[in-house]
Amino acid sequence: MERNRSKHRIIYDILIIIRKNNNQMRYTPLLRQTNISSSNFARYYKELLEKEFVTEVIEDKTKKTVYLAEKGLKYIEKYKTFMEILKEFDL
């Protein structure tokens, strides 16, 4: 049985999706690709904005583009390093 993703894994997954799209992405396609409910996504997205992992630009009051910030890139690298350590020690 597959375990649920942790908060940290979900954040990592969101940031990776943005990175794979040239570090920018529209809000709605990002929401769809995360494979979580819209209410949960809204919570994670708010936290990513507050912690400055991502930034957003709103155009025409309806089009929101999300950009991966430097802090988000650092999170991706640190998360990968941490997961490699866990794997190395078979944890």
C-alpha positions in Angstrom: 0.0 0.0 0.0 1.3 3.4 -0.9 1.7 6.0 1.8 0.4 9.5 1.6 2.9 12.2 0.6 4.3 14.2 3.4 3.9 18.0 3.5 7.6 18.4 2.5 7.2 16.0 -0.4 4.1 17.9 -1.7 6.0 21.2 -1.5 8.9 19.6 -3.4 6.6 18.2 -6.0 4.9 21.6 -6.6 8.3 23.3 -6.9 9.6 20.6 -9.3 6.5 21.1 -11.6 7.3 24.8 -11.8 11.0 24.1 -12.4 10.2 21.7 -15.3 8.1 24.5 -16.9 11.1 26.9 -17.2 10.6 28.2 -13.7 7.2 29.7 -14.4 3.7 28.4 -14.8 0.1 29.5 -14.8 -1.8 28.9 -11.5 -4.5 26.6 -12.8 -2.4 24.2 -14.8 -0.1 24.0 -11.7 -3.1 23.2 -9.5 -4.2 20.4 -11.9 -0.7 18.8 -12.1 -0.2 18.6 -8.3 -2.8 15.9 -7.9 -4.2 17.3 -4.6 -7.5 19.0 -3.9 -7.9 22.7 -4.7 -8.4 23.5 -1.0 -5.2 21.7 0.0 -3.4 23.3 -2.9 -4.5 26.7 -1.8 -3.0 26.1 1.7 0.3 24.9 0.3 0.4 27.7 -2.3 -0.2 30.4 0.4 2.7 28.9 2.4 5.0 28.9 -0.6 4.2 32.6 -1.2 4.7 33.5 2.5 8.0 31.7 2.7 9.1 33.3 -0.6 9.6 30.0 -2.4 7.5 31.3 -5.3 6.4 34.7 -6.5 3.3 35.5 -8.6 2.3 38.1 -11.2 -1.3 38.8 -11.8 -2.3 40.1 -15.2 -5.7 41.4 -16.2 -7.1 40.5 -12.7 -7.6 36.9 -13.8 -4.3 35.4 -15.2 -1.9 34.4 -12.4 1.6 33.3 -13.3 3.7 31.6 -10.7 7.5 31.9 -10.7 10.0 29.8 -8.9 12.1 31.9 -6.6 15.7 31.4 -5.5 14.6 30.1 -2.2 12.4 27.5 -3.9 15.4 26.3 -5.9 17.4 25.9 -2.7 14.6 23.9 -1.2 14.7 21.5 -4.1 18.4 20.9 -3.8 18.3 20.5 0.0 15.3 18.1 -0.2 17.1 16.0 -2.8 20.2 15.9 -0.6 18.2 14.9 2.5 16.4 12.1 0.5 19.8 10.8 -0.7 21.0 10.6 2.9 17.9 8.7 4.0 18.4 6.3 1.1 22.1 5.8 1.9 21.3 4.8 5.4 18.3 2.7 4.3 15.8 4.8 6.3 
